[in-house]
Amino acid sequence: MNVLMVYPSYPVTFWSFKYSLKYISKKAAFPPLGLLTVAAMLPRQWNIRLTDLNIEILKEKDLQWADYIMISAMLIQKDSVDKILDSCTRLKKKVIAGGPLFSAKPDDYYDKVDHLILNEAECTLPPFLDDLASGNPRKVYRSDDFPPLSNTPLPRWDLVKIKYYANLMIQFSRGCPFNCEFCDVTSLFGHNPRMKTEDQFLQELQAIYNTGWRGTVFIVDDNFIGNKKVIKALLPRVITWAQEHLYPFEMLTETSINIADDDELIHLMTTAGFTNVFIGLETPNEESLKECSKNQNCKRNMTEAIKKLQAAGLQVFGGYIVGFDNDDESIFARQIKFIQESGVVTAMVGLLNALPNTKLWYRLKKENRLDNNSSGDNTDGSLNFIPRMDRTKLIEGYNKLIKTIYSPRYYYQRIIEFLKTYKPLPIVRHNKYSYQRLKAFCRSLFFIGILGNGASQWYYWKLMVKSLIYYRKSFAEAMTLMVYGHHFRKMAKKL
């Protein structure tokens, strides 16, 4: 059996870092971890190839070679999926499809795909493979079960060209204990976090290390600290591994804001090599937090929590939303103030969108307020529901907010605010990783410092001098953030 796995391309988005990748000679931010994991579940005698359209083109000869085409995709990749399916139809190729896009909208693809493997592959892929072997595969495989992850195999890193990616990835858990109205994590993976074993996590670290990778590793859990007891038991072993391997990775992950309540957990994470955490901060409007059931953010000073994490050596990437029913036109200025004062440099601000099968989606559907499909990208300035605020004012306010916080002056001020608080741990990392950061810095000197123009060039040199004088220990982070800023400014101009 010849199987071609195809990963659709992403449009340029906030998290694609498309305009910054040239500084580190990379083509894409992340590899297709889901497909690599599914590949490890397939029969060993199958011949498997993988084409990631984010780093290479889909060749017709590869499609012709394959007996089956396997596709996994998220909602934001829909346009690319449609093009792939058109090619498969033209060449009369059989298609097996799964992942969040197909699980959320199976009816859209029932006539375009031969086999839909929905929900989590640990449940639905084995019966499909059994039926395929016996010659009677069904059209659709579904499951409402949430499988344990103890049997999830190591991803097939041998199938992917890792040199083209900025980050590699590990998944330790699925599910989240919280119940945010707009989030689709619980509808996909449930409320009870399911974890791999400590040995599995360490094996995955070692597998990535064995590829020769030295750099950033993203722990892709939707809430890494969903079960603090398990995480606190895991991290001492990760610390030992990292020390024995000379800290080859900088690790980042997603957590909830309540990480700031646990000093022991913060210390364990930073000592293990975590340097960045993404947190859904959402809004300074307490009424909007209550509206979307973001209870973990309520009744707390989020700016103080962020500052505490920064002082401990964790840079916070923040997620923010405007467009809640309880937002009025003052929210845009309030968000700017919140973001600037907290020093969250990488601030992803999106318009509220209703993803399929979320509590928000069902509520708005009941209220007859859904008006079109979501693009899957809440930073592209589009809405898929009728907001309480005037639609034009909401979109105009959002666009102004983005252009303000990513203007050179505001962005530079936010970096300085971050550097005032940030205290990185004195960890000596692997020499290969240090070389990569040096290469990125040298390229930024040329592309931003010399070829740059106007305010961005001026603030680049100003930040470099100021960092060398006052923030030497954080110099690498400061210059990395200036490189990120190049991407974010490009994105802001597209609105």
N, C-alpha and C positions, 0 to 999 in steps of 0.2 A: 504494500500500500504506500503510495507517494502522497504526502500531505504537505501542502503549502499553507503555512500560517501567515496571515496578512493583518498588519496593524494599520488602521486608517490614520490619515494625517490630521493634525490639529490645525485649526486656524491660529493666527497670531493672537495670543491672549496675554493677560497680565502675568500668568505663571509660566508661559512658554519661554520667557527670557530670550526670545528670538534675536533681539537687537544687541544683546550682550554676549551671546555665545561666541562671537568671533574673537573676543579677547582671550578665550581659553581654547581656541581651535576645536570647538565642539559643534555638532549639528542639531542636537536635541537635548532637552533638559532631562528627560526620563525615558528609560526603556520600557517595553510592554511586560511588566512583571506578571500580569494575569496570564498572558499567553505562554510565557516561559514556565509558569507553574503547571498549566494545563498540559503542556508538552511532556512534562515529567510523568503525567498520568496515562499517557498513551502507550499502546503496546510497543515493546522494545524493538520488535522486528520491523516496525514501520520506518520508512525514510521520511524525515521531517526537515523542512527548510522554513526559515522565517524571513519575511520581508517587512520592514518597518518603513512606511511611506514618509515618516518624519526625517529619515536620513538617506533614503534611496528611492528610486522609481520602481514601479511594478512592471516587470518585463513580461511580455507576452509568452516568451519561451518558458518562463517559470510557471505560468498559468497552464500552458500546454502540458508540461511535465506532470502536473499534479492530478491525482485521481479525485482528491477532495480539496476544497479551499476552506480553511477555518478562519473565521473572523471574530474578534472580540472588540467591543467599542463602547464608548460612553456617549451621552446625548450630544455633546459638543462636536463629535466626530461624524455626525449624521450625513453631511454633504459628501464627505469622502467615502463613506460607506455606500452611498447611492451610486457613485461612480464605479466603485469596485464591483458591485452587484451587476451593473450594466455590462461590464467586461465579462463577468462570469456567464451571464445570460447569452451574450453574443458567442462565446466559445463553448456553450453548452456544458459548463462545469458545475458539478454538484457542490453545494455550499452548506457548511455547518456553521451556525452562528450562536453566540452567547455573549454574556456581559450585560452591564446595566442598561444600555440602550434597548436591546432586544427583550430584556426582562420587563422593562417599563412599557414598551410599545410593541408587543408581539404581533398584534393584529395588523400593524403596518407592514410587516415582513412575511406574513404567512404565505403569500403567493410569490415571494421573491427568493425565499430560502428553502432548501430541501429539508433541513433538520434544525429545529430551534432547541438549544440546550440551555434552558433558563435557570435562573436562581443560582445557587452555589454548585460548582462543578463536582465537588466531592459527593453530592447527592445524585445529580442528574447525568453526569458523564458515564459512570460505570454501567447503568442499565442500557444506555444507548450503545456502548461498545459491545455489550453482550448481544443485543438485538442485531447489531450490524454484523457480528461474527456469525450469527445464525441465519442471516439473510432477510430479516424482517424488521428493519429499523422503523420506528414511528416518526411522525412529523414533529411532534412536540413532546418535550420532556420537562416536567415541572416538579417542584417539591416545595412544601412549606416548612420543611425541617431546617434547623440550623445545626449543621454537622460539627462535631468536635474537630479541632485542627491538629490533633496529635498525629494523624496519618497523612497530613498534607505534605507532599514531597518537596525536596529541594528544587528550586527553579533550575531550568536547563540553561545556565549561563553560557554554555558552549555554542548555543544557537545564535547569539547576538554579538554584534561588533561593538564591544564595550568602549573602545577608544573614541567613539563618536558621541558619547553621552556625558553630560555634566555631573550626573548623580546616578548611583545605583541604589537599589531598594531592597527592603526586607519588610514583610508583614508578620507581626507578632500576634495581633489580635483582631477580631472583628466584633462589631457591636458597640453600643454606647449606653451608659445607664441613664442619660438625660433624655429629654423629650421635646426638643426645640421644634416648634411648629413647622418651620420652613425646611427642615433638614430631612433628607431621604435615607440617612444611614440606618435608622431603626427599622424602617420599612424593608430595607434590603437585608439587614444583618441582625436585627433584634436589639433588645435592651440589655440583655445579659452578655457582657463581654466574654468571648471564648478565646482562650489563649493556646498558643503552641507551648511545648515544654521548654524548659531552660536549655536542655541539650539541643533541641531543634534550633533555637535562636543562635546558640554558639556555633553550631554546625553551619548555619547560613552565613554568619560572620566569617568563618574560616573559608567557606566556599568562595566568597567574594574576595577575600585576601589572596586565595590561591590563584585567582585570575590575574593577579598582578596589580589590581586596582588599589590606588592610594588617593583618597579624596573624600568627597561627601557621600554619606550613606543616609538615605531618607527612610526612617521607620514609618511606613505609610498608614499606620493605625489611625482611625478617625478620632480616637481618644486613647493615647498610650497609657494614661493613668486611670483608665476606667475601673481597674481593679488594683488599687494601690498595694494591697498585701502581696499579690503575686509579683508586681513590679519591684517592690523592695527586696523580695527574695532573689529575683533575677539579677539585679544590678551589681551586687558584689562580685558575682562570677564574671560579668561583663568587664568590670574594673580590672580584675586579675588578667583576663584575656588581653585587654587593651594595653596594659603595662608590659606584658610579656612580648607583645608585638610592636612596641614603640609607638603606640597611638597612631595607627595608619589611617584612621577615619575621623572626620568630623561628623557627628551624627545630629540630625534634626528630626523632629516629629511634631505631631499635633497633640495638644493637651487642652483641658478646660482650665479656666482661670483659678480654680481652687487648688492648683499646684502651689500657688503662692502661700497657702495656709500650712504647708508642710515643709519645714526646714530640712528635715532628714532626707526627704525625697529630692529636694533641690540639690542638696550636697551629693547624693548618690549619682544623680543624673550628670551633673557637671564633671564629677570625678571619673565617670565612665566615658566621657568624651562628647556628651551632648553640648552643643553650642547655640542651637537655635530652636525655638518652639513657636509653632503657629497656634494662635489662640483666637477663637471667635469672640471678639469684644462687642461687636454689633453696633452699639449705640450708647450715648450718654443719657438717653431719654429713658428714665425708669419705667414710665408707663408703656413704652414700646417693648421693653424687656419683659414686662409682665404679659403683654399681649401675645408674644411669641413663646411664652413659657421658658424663657432663658433665665430660670430661677437661680442658677449658680452665679449669675452676674449681678443679681439684685442685692440691694442693701450692703454694698461694699464700695470702697474707694478704689476703682479699677486703676487709676493713675498710680496710686501708691503701690498696688500689687505689681504693676509693670516695672516700676522703679526698683522694687525689691528683687525681681528676677534679673534685671539688668545688672544690678550691683553684685549679684551672685555669679555672674558670668554667662547668663543666658540672654541672647538677643531675642526679642519678641517680634514675630511677624504677626500683624493684626488683620483680622477680617472684620469689616464694617458694612452695615446695610442702612440704606435710607428708603423710605416708601412705606413704612408701617402705617397702619390706620391711625395711630396716635401721633404721627409726625405732622408738624405744621411747617411753615416756611422758615421757621427759626432753626430747624434741624441742621441745615447746611453749615451755618456759622458755628453751631455747637459742635458739630463733628470736626470741623477744622481746628477749633480750640482744643478739643479732646486729643486729637492726633498730635498736634504740635507740642502740647504741654507734656505728653507722655513720652515723647521721643521715639515713637514707633516709626522707624524710617520706612520699612516695607509695609505700607498700609494698603490693603486691598479693599477698596470701597466699591460696593455693588448696589445696584437697584434690586429691591426685593423681587424675586420671581417665584412662581409656584411650580415646583418640580412635581412630576407625576407621582401619585400615591402617597404624598405627604399629607399631614394633617391640614396644612395650609391649602393644598390643592382641593381637598374634599370640602373644606369650609367655603372657599371661594366659589366652588362649583355649586354648592347648595345655595349661595347668595346670588347666583347668576352673574358672577363677576369675572369669570375666565373668558378671555376673548381671543386667544391664539396660543400656539405652541411655544414653549420655551426654547430658546436657542441653546440652553445649557451653559451659557456664559453670562453671568450677571454683571459683568463689567463692560458689556458692549453697548450700553445705553438703551437696551430694549426692555419692554414690559410685556407680560403675558396675562395681565389682569387689569381691571378697572380700579384705580387707586382712589382713596378718599380725597387726597390732595388733587388739585387740578393737574391733569396729566402733563400739560405743557410746562407748568411751573416746576413740577417735580423733575422732569427731564432736564430743563434748563438749569435748575439748581444743582442737580447732580453733575452735569457737565462742568459748571463753574467750580464746584468743589474739587473735582479731579484736576482741572487745569491749575487750580490754586496750589494744592498740596504738592504737585509735581513740577511747579515752576522752580527754576534754579534757586531763588532766594529762600522759599519756604522749605525746599528739600534740604538745602545746606543747613538751615537753622535747625532742622530736625536731626540731622546727623550730629551736630554739635551738642544738642540737648541729650542725645543718646550717649555720646562720649563722656559727658560730664558725670554720668552715673555708672557707666559700664566698667566692670572690673573683671577682665578675662583671667581664667586660671592659668598659672605659669606651667603649661604642659608643653613639653618638647615633642613635636610631632615628627613623623617620618620625613627624611630628607627629600624624598620624591614629591611628597605633598607640598613641602615648602617651595620646591622649584616651580611647581605649577602656579602657585600664587605669585611668585616673582615674575613669571612670564606674563601673567595677566596684568600685573602692575606696569611692566615695561610697555606693553601694547597700549595701555590706557594713557601713558605719557604721550604716545604718538597720536592716537585717535582723538583723545579729548584735550590733552594739554597743548598739542601743537595744531592739529587739524580742526579742533573744536572752534566754535565761534560764539561771540557775544557773552552773555552772562554765564553760561555753563562752563566755558573755558576759564573765566575769571574766578568763579567759585571753586573750580577744581584746584587751581594753584593756591588759592587762599586756604582751602582745607588741608592741602598737603603741608604747607608751611606751619599752620596752626597745630596739626597733628604731630608733626615732628618736634615741635616745641613743648606742647602741653600733654599730648596723649600718645607718647611713643609706643607704649605697650598695646595700644589699640590701633596702631597705624595700618596694619593689614586690613582690619575690619573697615576702617574709614575709607580706604581706597577701593575696597570691594563694593561698598555702598555707592560710591560715585559711579562705578561701572554699571551697577544696577540702575542708577538714575538715568543713564542714557536710554535704556529700554523703556522705563516708565514714562519719560518725556515723549518718546515716540508714540506710545500708546495713548497718552493724553491728547496728542494732536489729532488722533484719528476720530475723536468724538465730535 
